[in-house]
Amino acid sequence: MALAAGLASFFLVERQQWLGAMLALGMLMAWILLLSESLIGRLLVSRGYPALPRGVTAFIAQLIHQETLFFALPFLLATTVWQSGQALFTLLILAMALLSILDPLYYRMAERHRWLYFAFHAQCVFVVVLVTLPTLLHLTTGQSLVLAIVAMLLFSLPSLMHLLSPLTTPRVLAMLALLPLLAGAAWAGRVWVPPASLWISGSALSPAFARQARHPLGSMPLTPTALTGQGLYAYTAIHAPRGLNEEVVHVWRQDGVEVDRIPLAIRGGRAAGYRAWSHKQNFPEDPSGAWRIDVMTDSGQRIGMLRFTVSDDREAATLADGTIQAPSGLPGLDIRRLLPQPASPDDAPASTEKASATQEASSPTDEASDEET
């Protein structure tokens, strides 16, 4: 049932957003109920009613953990870049989801390893905040990430208190000093956390671009001469929830070294993804080597990547009709063919053309454009 609710919310975010939002709101209400469980118990006792048995409260907590993890999984599976460290985070959440439905292991952790149980609880809080806030409140992924880290730290306090018990003044000071370190570590590891509300629904590289129809055009060999003469368009269609405004960045890297950073603004709501592109002509004097374009949020989370290799060799990769072709053996390449499509009423001419924001790309020939919906 939890997985079905998560899948329903995932598919309804676009078509019937209010239904997806209601499911996300129900998820948050369940957490409020869980967090107020001890208060409800004391209220029942004060009015002469028996308190809820420990087994009942543990069962309710297990149900909400299951709902949280299986609710979040469709979003994480859709947004994870599997060729990066994000795969480890998503696999961790998948392992936690499996643990939550294996009663012997789950209840053994809850009874015998309380610090681990509280850590499990805090991670569930992190996930539910990360996934629901962009849909409910239209917060950016960066804002949602900050709030998720704060919530996780608050709910990790019981785990830290259990580890440091009995609490003495030095141990309390050590715990207070440990919290900023945990927050810093969580923020530093944000590149490993998928942006649960953003994913690439289409991507391509091309030497030319049809701006009215919003699709890549032309073909050319990926050689230094061709790139310095014609430049290169990087096209990404990014899916985002309706009402979400986000800034993303195309980070161009040559052999792992950043050479350019071009910002783009996207707006959520388009089913096929918000179509944005950057045009790079300011290539280094020797552009040969392995190139990667990281599509990042402004907070540093990776949405996706495009790879290509520039070589003088006859087997160099070739761009054709918006499809990136590469020699065999090139790992992690996402090949997507984008066919020409007529402009729809939702499409308007590209409204912004901005120079690259990096110091290295001072040439005005590097630009970024996006579509206005």
Residue, then its C-alpha position, 0 to 999 in steps of 0.5 A: m500500500a505504501l509503495a502504491a501511494g508513492l507511485a500514485s503521487f509520483f505519477l499524479v504530480e503532473r497530471q493531477q497535482w493536487l492529488g499528489a500534493m494531498l498524498a504528500l500532505g497525508m505523509l506529513m500528517a502521519w509523521i505529525l501523528l507519530l511525533s505526538e504519540s507520547l503527548i497523546g499517551r499522556l493525554l489519555v492517561s490524564r483523562g483516565y484512559p489506558a495508554l496505548p500498549r508499547g506494541v501498538t505504538a511500535f507497530i504504528a511507527q513501523l507503518i509510517h516508516q514503511e509509508t515514508l520509504f516506499f513513498a520516496l522510492p519512486f522519486l529517488l529511483a527516477t532522479t538518481v544518476w546511477q553513474s555517480g555516488q547518488a546510487l549509494f544513497t538510493l540503494l541505502i534507502l532501498a535497503m532501509a525500505l526492505l528492513s522496514i518490512l522484515d519484522p524480525l530484523y526491524y523489531r530487533m533493531a528497535e528493541r536492542h539497538r536503540w541508537l540505530y533505531f533513532a538514526f533510522h528514524a532520523q533518516c526517514v525524516f530527512v527523506v520525507v522532508l526532501v521529497t514532499l516540500p518541493t511539491l507542497l510548498h514549491l521550495t527549491t531543491g536547495q531550500s528543501l535540502v537545508l530543511a531536511i538536514v535541520a530536521m534530520l539533526l533534530f531527530s538524531l538527538p535521541s540517538l546521540m543522547h543514547l550513545l552518550s548516556p549517562l549524560t554528563t556536562p562534558r558529554v552534553l558539550a561534546m554532543l553540541a559540538l558534534l551537531p555542527l560537524l554532522a550538519g557540515a558533513a551532510w551538506a558536503g555530501r549533498v552531491w550524493v543526494p538525488p534532487a528528488s523533484l528534478w530529473i532529465s526527461g531528454s538530452a542531446l548535443s548538437p552543432a545547431f539548434a532550432r529555437q522555434a521548434r526547440h530541438p537540436l539540428g545538424s551533424m558534425p565530427l567531434t574534433p578540435t577543428a569542428l568545435t572551435g569553428q562551430g561550437l556546441y549546443a547542450y540541450t536538456a529537458i528537465h522535469a520539475p513539479r508545477g509551480l517550481n522555479e529553479e536555477v540549474v547550471h551546465v558545468w562543462r568539464q574537460d578530463g575532469v577539470e571544470v572549464d565553464r559554468i553556465p546558469l539556466a533558469i527553469r520553471g516546472g509544470r511542463a509534462a515533457g520537461y522544461r527545455a533549456w540549452s547552453h551554447k559553448q564556443n569558447f573552447p580551450e586551445d586544445p579541446s581534445g579529451a573526455w568531456r562531461i557536462d554536469v547538470m547541477t542545481d544551484s545548491g550542488q546536487r547533480i540532476g544528470m550528465l552528458r558525456f562526449t569525447v573530442s579526438d582527431d582519430r577517425e573513430a571520434a564521436t559524431l553528432a547527428d540529428g540531435t543524437i550523440q554517437a560515441p565509439s564503443g567502450l565509452p562508459g555511462l553515456d546516455i543516448r537519446r534521440l530527440l525528434p523534431q516537434p512542432a511548437s505547442p501553445d505552451d512554447a514561446p520563443a526563448s526569452t533570455e540569452k546570458a553570457s557564461a558566468t565563469q571567469e574562464a569563459s569571458s567570451p560573449t559567444d558562450e550563452a544560455s537560453d531557456e524556454e518561457t512557458 
